[in-house]
Amino acid sequence: VMEGELQAMSQAGIEWVRCDLAWWDLEPVEGFWNLAGADMAVEKAEEYGVDVLGILGTAPYWANGGHLDWRYPPADMDAWRNYVRTVASRYAGKVPAWEIWNEQNIEAFWMPEPDSAYYVQLLQAASEEIRAADPDATVVMGGVAGLGSDYLDECLAAGAAEYIDAIAYHPYPETIGVKGQPEEDTYRPKEELCRWLADVFVPWLVSLYSDKELEIWLT
């Protein structure tokens, strides 16, 4: 299945694939790594000329305070660093970009509730490990659901821009729609709004806290 999908992507001219290299799957028991599937994914993508955007995130129960749910963030920062270091080193030169977590601004992916301050701590640690393992890799802030401007503002205020090369967001129409809009418009594409967010609003928000020109990735 993987090979067929990558072959179809290559034939269609698709140049990137977003691939979850979840800690929960790769090190389910402390010190015991299961990397065969990740190796295959990276190797096959390289074979078909498709770049991998690797997602680093989730935490196994032994590193997240004993929760039997991958949505709880790591409680052990040293273990988190070791996970990032292990994966980023293994795929240095093969995975050109790393996205740190996914939709960390909503409870569906960060339990028990989103925590921008702690996320920035994880982001800093991950960024330091990635840059040490592969200085050429691009570090992307985890894609926030529906832009999540308040959450993004909190992260930038905490210094997130210094640890990343790009900001990612997921422009779901139902979460970035204008308040008071007719219900039938909730799920309609809002291209003009999405372009304004990416071209104007996010760069302006970044400029309040940093002089860096961060890329905007729709992941």
JOQUITA-V422695 format. One record per residue. N is the residue number from 1. PSI is psi in whole degrees, 0 to 359 (* if undefined). OMEGA is omega in whole degrees, 0 to 359 (999 if undefined). NEAR is the number of other ideal C-beta (glycine too) atoms within 8 Angstrom. Layout:
BEGIN
N|PSI|OMEGA|NEAR / N|PSI|OMEGA|NEAR
END
This chain:
BEGIN
1|313|181|4 / 2|314|182|8 / 3|319|179|7 / 4|319|179|7 / 5|316|181|8 / 6|323|177|14 / 7|316|178|9 / 8|320|178|8 / 9|314|180|11 / 10|317|180|11 / 11|330|180|6 / 12|355|180|6 / 13|14|178|5 / 14|128|189|8 / 15|348|182|6 / 16|147|171|8 / 17|135|179|11 / 18|120|190|8 / 19|124|181|11 / 20|115|176|7 / 21|65|191|11 / 22|132|179|10 / 23|320|181|15 / 24|323|180|9 / 25|323|189|9 / 26|330|179|13 / 27|68|185|12 / 28|332|176|8 / 29|137|185|7 / 30|124|177|8 / 31|353|180|5 / 32|110|187|7 / 33|140|178|7 / 34|88|190|9 / 35|4|184|8 / 36|315|181|6 / 37|318|179|8 / 38|319|177|11 / 39|315|182|8 / 40|317|181|9 / 41|314|181|11 / 42|317|181|13 / 43|317|181|8 / 44|321|178|11 / 45|318|179|13 / 46|320|180|9 / 47|324|182|7 / 48|8|176|10 / 49|29|179|6 / 50|124|179|13 / 51|146|181|9 / 52|127|166|15 / 53|104|184|14 / 54|129|177|12 / 55|123|176|14 / 56|124|182|14 / 57|186|188|12 / 58|165|178|9 / 59|131|177|12 / 60|160|187|13 / 61|326|184|7 / 62|347|181|7 / 63|359|183|13 / 64|21|180|14 / 65|13|177|5 / 66|13|179|6 / 67|132|179|8 / 68|49|182|4 / 69|122|185|7 / 70|349|183|9 / 71|348|176|9 / 72|134|182|11 / 73|163|179|11 / 74|140|175|11 / 75|344|183|8 / 76|101|184|7 / 77|324|178|9 / 78|320|179|6 / 79|321|176|10 / 80|313|179|15 / 81|319|180|12 / 82|319|176|8 / 83|309|181|13 / 84|316|180|13 / 85|316|182|11 / 86|313|184|10 / 87|315|181|13 / 88|324|178|16 / 89|319|182|9 / 90|324|184|7 / 91|21|177|13 / 92|131|182|10 / 93|350|180|5 / 94|326|175|8 / 95|107|187|13 / 96|347|183|8 / 97|145|181|13 / 98|131|177|15 / 99|127|187|17 / 100|103|181|14 / 101|184|182|13 / 102|123|176|10 / 103|47|181|13 / 104|355|179|13 / 105|3|178|11 / 106|152|184|10 / 107|339|180|9 / 108|341|181|6 / 109|0|178|10 / 110|111|182|14 / 111|153|0|9 / 112|342|175|4 / 113|153|182|6 / 114|144|183|10 / 115|94|185|8 / 116|323|182|11 / 117|316|180|8 / 118|325|177|8 / 119|317|181|15 / 120|326|175|13 / 121|316|177|9 / 122|320|180|14 / 123|315|179|15 / 124|313|181|10 / 125|315|180|12 / 126|316|181|16 / 127|316|180|12 / 128|319|180|10 / 129|319|180|12 / 130|314|182|13 / 131|328|176|10 / 132|323|182|7 / 133|325|185|10 / 134|85|185|12 / 135|338|182|5 / 136|350|183|5 / 137|149|176|14 / 138|131|179|9 / 139|123|185|15 / 140|129|174|17 / 141|138|183|14 / 142|134|182|15 / 143|124|179|13 / 144|145|182|15 / 145|123|176|12 / 146|36|182|11 / 147|310|179|12 / 148|58|190|11 / 149|322|179|8 / 150|316|179|6 / 151|315|180|12 / 152|319|178|15 / 153|317|179|9 / 154|318|180|10 / 155|316|180|13 / 156|322|178|14 / 157|332|180|7 / 158|4|175|9 / 159|16|184|10 / 160|325|184|11 / 161|331|183|11 / 162|345|185|7 / 163|0|187|12 / 164|165|174|14 / 165|343|184|7 / 166|152|173|13 / 167|135|178|13 / 168|148|171|14 / 169|163|184|16 / 170|104|189|11 / 171|63|176|11 / 172|130|183|8 / 173|327|184|11 / 174|344|181|8 / 175|348|178|8 / 176|9|179|12 / 177|159|180|10 / 178|135|179|5 / 179|139|179|4 / 180|2|179|3 / 181|154|177|8 / 182|142|184|4 / 183|325|182|5 / 184|346|179|5 / 185|353|188|8 / 186|316|186|9 / 187|12|177|5 / 188|145|178|7 / 189|143|180|4 / 190|68|186|10 / 191|316|182|6 / 192|317|179|6 / 193|317|180|9 / 194|317|180|11 / 195|321|179|8 / 196|319|179|9 / 197|314|183|13 / 198|321|186|10 / 199|332|187|6 / 200|302|190|8 / 201|309|184|10 / 202|314|176|13 / 203|322|177|11 / 204|317|180|8 / 205|317|178|12 / 206|318|184|13 / 207|340|178|8 / 208|339|187|6 / 209|344|186|9 / 210|153|175|9 / 211|358|181|3 / 212|143|174|7 / 213|92|182|4 / 214|142|173|12 / 215|157|175|8 / 216|118|181|11 / 217|130|173|10 / 218|103|185|9 / 219|*|999|10
END
